[in-house]
Amino acid sequence: RSLRGLYDGKDVRFGNNVPFSLKKTRRRWNPNVQLKRVYSEILGEMIPFHITTSALRSIDKMGGLDNYLL
């Protein structure tokens, strides 16, 4: 699924829930994925992406989608 969006290196992580009784049960942590439309200056239009919040922050820091991808 991460091949179909901008996940910024994030992936599903696995671990355990550990209650007071110490009986461990497996669980997974999914990346925080949102469906957002991001503006591309080169194409001049909004492009919909499945994108993680960390990728959105990286796009803001780099000054836009085009700089992030190039």
Residue, then its C-alpha position, 0 to 999 in steps of 0.5 A: r500500500s505504501l507504493r500508492g502514496l507518499y509515506d515518507g519512509k513510514d511503514v507498519r510497525f509491530g509490537n505488543n500490548v502489555p497490561f498489568s498482568l503482563k500477558k502480551t498480545r500482538r498489535r500493529w501501529n499504522p502510519n497516520v495516512q490522510l487523503k489530501r490534495v497537494y498543489s503542484e506548481i509545475l503541473g498547475e493543479m491539485i493532485p490527490f495523494h494518500i499521504t502521511t502527516s510526516a510527508l506533509r510536514s516535509i513538503d512544507k519544509m522543502g517549499g512545495l510538492d515539486n521540491y519534495l519529489l525532485 
